[in-house]
Amino acid sequence: MGEGDSSALRQLQSGATLVNRYAIQEVIGVGGMGSVYRARDMHFPNVTKLVAVKEMINSAPDPLVRQTIVQNFEREANLLATLNHPSIPRINDYFTIGSRSYLVLDFILGKDMEAIINDTNGFLPEEQTLGWAIELCDVLDFLHKHKPDPIIFRDMKPSNVMINQKGDVILVDFGIAKTFQTGMKGTMIGTEGYSPPEQYRGEATPIADIYALGATIHHALTRRDPRIEPPFSFAERPLRRINPAVSAELEAVINTALEYDPENRFRTAAEMKQALMGVAKKTGALARIKAAASSIGQIDTIKPLWSFKCEDEIRGTPTVLNGMLYVGSYDNNLYALNAADGKFKWKYPTNGGVVSRPAAYDSNVYFGSEDKRLYAVNGTSGKEVWTYHAEGPVRSSPRIAEGHVFIGSDNAYMHAVNINTGRLVWRFEATDAVRSTPYVLNELVYVGCESGDFYAVDFRGALKWRFHAKRAITSSATSSDAALFIASLDGMLYALDPRNGWALWRFRLGKASISSPCVVDDIVIVGASDGFIYAVDARSAKEIWRFRTEHQVNGSPVVYKDSVYCGSVDGNLYCLEYRTGRLRWKFGTEAAITGSPFVYDDIVYVGSTDHRMYALLA
Amino acid sequence: MKFFDKLFGKKEKTIVRNQDMANTAPLTEEQIQAIVSGQSPHFDMQQLVAGCGQSVGKQRELNEDSIMALTATIAGNSGNLPFGLYLVADGMGGHQFGEIASNAAIRSVSDYIMKRFHPYLFHLKTEMMEEPFQEIMLGAVREAHKVIQREAPGSGTTLTAALVIGQQVTIAHVGDSRAYFVYPDGRLDPITRDHSLVKRLEELGHLAPEEAQNYPHRNVLYRALGQGDFLEPDIFTVAFPQPGYLMICSDGLWGVVAETDIQRSVVEAPTLQRACQNLVTAANVAGGPDNISVVLAQLIG
């Protein structure tokens, strides 16, 4: 079979006129079978009467299939013509020209619910969604009570619900009336994700429409599109876990509509409408205040084990080894504290801010400073072992492997320094400042730079491969068995093949990110400057959850046992369940947290720009 | 095995000791080999080989399955890498043009992917490719979905596609054909999840596995290429099993031949091509109720 006559598939151009009456203005939608146009009805020459013209292109090569398609179309037209309800569009006309059939309907000035969900930042307000749900129950009730036979809509979903300028709902697309075949490999009718179990078996009942309405409202309130989830999995995405602003009363009604067994759902749309009206009466400001209060109450319950104050901001990340905690401060010092009680042990002064994370190895601590030097200092005494001049401010953290310290500098080089002597072994030239921390895996060193280049370099300093992101890679890499993960200022989280740098996938974050991802059980967790902490499936790049903080997330999340710990510029350290993103607790500091926490032996250590270092029970 | 011992002898001992410290069940030789080879510190060039088999079966008159197996190398960032594209599509019977749908899926997906990885075959200019593998697979599947809706409206097909580049396998999957990893130690791991009503009911605990065998709506899919406006294929990337095999097949094989027989056929055959022939024969001997399609691939070295 060839491609067919391509002109037969082309959309109508604006200016075209159908049956000497409908002047096409523009395409307003594209479906599986054809387009929907806005047109002007020229039978009203003195006023602008707009209509929606729905087109169905019959491109089936088989005459029997063609005939069935035309019959389905005419059935939809005739059905619509008999219905009179404010939420059902009026039909004005229908006709067929060659392989194209047209249905002329009232033009609805408004937006479909799916577009509204997608264009809204955050969640839709409960009252608004509740209002739509009540109107939808009303129109479903009207259809279900149709004589002689009830009309089953069969395809309730957000994209089939228009919201007009007055905010009222209009049900569109009555096109589904296919018969269901069993025995051979078949497929369902209705839209996957929104349809109840029995509809997959070919049973379309009024109660199936109730389930799909529940699914539609669930989608609207959670922003989780059921088409990309396994069918009948709403119970795995409880409304209030995703959107805590929803009232318990509304959640209960939606859960009833979404019951797996039709017997347990509302018996009629009218009954569901009653229940929704009840929610509308019961809730109001009261429910929302209660929900807000319960999340605030948790802050006070977390008390630090100890805290320690430096003379300036702590922007970096601490590290702990042999009972000692090492952390750099913007007051130019590296501090060594007793990890158990936060008692000061020693400090080592540099001539610039220490903004990265020190590395502790054997008996020494290694760290860079904005004074352009890399330092090796004895971990117990604080005495200098050696220093290395990196020719540019050091904002990258040292990585220790195979007798080398790998570190980036703003002089656009990654330096490999002998761990014992402090002498340069080789350096690798990048195209811009290297602020990312080198990552070592299978005898390759991976590092990003501010131009967006990301390099894999072997232990002799030779380039193995290069990957390019659209903006800076300040984030450091991490890896699972099969992939490397890095975030970029271009707002992407990338998965790369560590062997050759091919991109496996990329995940769009809300905004730029300098946070370094962490991986646990094939879940990649990373922060971004849009204030969210994201959890993404390492194999499929599917979002598992996201958690909203009140400001940028620039530090890196850390997983310990079954929790993820992450700071935010909003000043809080968050502890979330890593599988669900549910908040366990948060701890507020006096200023932004820009570094990462360090967790060791059930204690979380975190620094804040309020100048303090805190130790909390994990 | 001696060869491996010589090569990895030292590492193997370390692994065993670590496992003992973790106090887990002892691993089989093969599992240890798998771990050891997975930890191979050098990224050496490997060789990808494949075979395929196809039969209309004993009870159908029409073959509605389509398959494709392409093996090549590809110039990459760091030397030439193995490249493989393996596809199985099972057109939906009872719908008009199941065979057209499955064929359109194979044709459209391979066209889309080959144009990106091997543009010279189409006399296209070779350009630096920026799209990640998963986005290419998604683009290919969405394109095939459109082509089927245009050429055979109302019809549909399953599609299980594997794109192998180096040691990465990127799978795109819709419907109830399956991809498996077959291990020499006897494990047969399905890596795809059927988009069928019966599987979903089983997952939810509404059907017991033995009930599922006789469930009347066994063949109802909730996701198929060509069906519905919106298509969300399962797409993911995993490491190629080493040692082991990648197998893709239609339900004419996995629904008919017992897993242990499949596993034995794959591991015991002298070549992949013979293994595929044996699998097709086994399905036909078991009655051949449906079209049978299978592709096997192995990464050696």
Boltz contact constraints between the chains, C-beta under 6 A:
constraints:
  - contact:
      token1: [A, 32]
      token2: [B, 149]
      max_distance: 6.0
  - contact:
      token1: [A, 32]
      token2: [B, 229]
      max_distance: 6.0
  - contact:
      token1: [A, 59]
      token2: [B, 150]
      max_distance: 6.0
  - contact:
      token1: [A, 60]
      token2: [B, 153]
      max_distance: 6.0
  - contact:
      token1: [A, 62]
      token2: [B, 96]
      max_distance: 6.0
  - contact:
      token1: [A, 65]
      token2: [B, 96]
      max_distance: 6.0
  - contact:
      token1: [A, 181]
      token2: [B, 94]
      max_distance: 6.0
  - contact:
      token1: [A, 182]
      token2: [B, 217]
      max_distance: 6.0
  - contact:
      token1: [A, 184]
      token2: [B, 93]
      max_distance: 6.0
  - contact:
      token1: [A, 184]
      token2: [B, 94]
      max_distance: 6.0
  - contact:
      token1: [A, 185]
      token2: [B, 92]
      max_distance: 6.0
  - contact:
      token1: [A, 185]
      token2: [B, 93]
      max_distance: 6.0
  - contact:
      token1: [A, 185]
      token2: [B, 219]
      max_distance: 6.0
  - contact:
      token1: [A, 186]
      token2: [B, 94]
      max_distance: 6.0
  - contact:
      token1: [A, 186]
      token2: [B, 220]
      max_distance: 6.0
  - contact:
      token1: [A, 187]
      token2: [B, 156]
      max_distance: 6.0
  - contact:
      token1: [A, 187]
      token2: [B, 221]
      max_distance: 6.0
  - contact:
      token1: [A, 187]
      token2: [B, 224]
      max_distance: 6.0
  - contact:
      token1: [A, 187]
      token2: [B, 227]
      max_distance: 6.0
  - contact:
      token1: [A, 188]
      token2: [B, 222]
      max_distance: 6.0
  - contact:
      token1: [A, 192]
      token2: [B, 222]
      max_distance: 6.0
  - contact:
      token1: [A, 192]
      token2: [B, 223]
      max_distance: 6.0
  - contact:
      token1: [A, 200]
      token2: [B, 197]
      max_distance: 6.0
  - contact:
      token1: [A, 200]
      token2: [B, 220]
      max_distance: 6.0
  - contact:
      token1: [A, 201]
      token2: [B, 217]
      max_distance: 6.0
  - contact:
      token1: [A, 227]
      token2: [B, 230]
      max_distance: 6.0
  - contact:
      token1: [A, 227]
      token2: [B, 232]
      max_distance: 6.0
  - contact:
      token1: [A, 228]
      token2: [B, 232]
      max_distance: 6.0
  - contact:
      token1: [A, 231]
      token2: [B, 200]
      max_distance: 6.0
  - contact:
      token1: [A, 231]
      token2: [B, 222]
      max_distance: 6.0
  - contact:
      token1: [A, 442]
      token2: [B, 41]
      max_distance: 6.0
  - contact:
      token1: [A, 443]
      token2: [B, 41]
      max_distance: 6.0
  - contact:
      token1: [A, 464]
      token2: [B, 78]
      max_distance: 6.0
  - contact:
      token1: [A, 465]
      token2: [B, 77]
      max_distance: 6.0
  - contact:
      token1: [A, 465]
      token2: [B, 78]
      max_distance: 6.0
  - contact:
      token1: [A, 482]
      token2: [B, 239]
      max_distance: 6.0
  - contact:
      token1: [A, 497]
      token2: [B, 166]
      max_distance: 6.0
  - contact:
      token1: [A, 497]
      token2: [B, 168]
      max_distance: 6.0
  - contact:
      token1: [A, 499]
      token2: [B, 43]
      max_distance: 6.0
  - contact:
      token1: [A, 499]
      token2: [B, 166]
      max_distance: 6.0
  - contact:
      token1: [A, 500]
      token2: [B, 76]
      max_distance: 6.0
  - contact:
      token1: [A, 500]
      token2: [B, 77]
      max_distance: 6.0
  - contact:
      token1: [A, 500]
      token2: [B, 78]
      max_distance: 6.0
  - contact:
      token1: [A, 500]
      token2: [B, 166]
      max_distance: 6.0
  - contact:
      token1: [A, 501]
      token2: [B, 77]
      max_distance: 6.0
  - contact:
      token1: [A, 503]
      token2: [B, 132]
      max_distance: 6.0
  - contact:
      token1: [A, 504]
      token2: [B, 132]
      max_distance: 6.0
  - contact:
      token1: [A, 504]
      token2: [B, 133]
      max_distance: 6.0
  - contact:
      token1: [A, 504]
      token2: [B, 237]
      max_distance: 6.0
  - contact:
      token1: [A, 505]
      token2: [B, 132]
      max_distance: 6.0
  - contact:
      token1: [A, 505]
      token2: [B, 134]
      max_distance: 6.0
  - contact:
      token1: [A, 506]
      token2: [B, 132]
      max_distance: 6.0
  - contact:
      token1: [A, 539]
      token2: [B, 236]
      max_distance: 6.0
  - contact:
      token1: [A, 539]
      token2: [B, 237]
      max_distance: 6.0
  - contact:
      token1: [A, 540]
      token2: [B, 236]
      max_distance: 6.0
  - contact:
      token1: [A, 541]
      token2: [B, 134]
      max_distance: 6.0
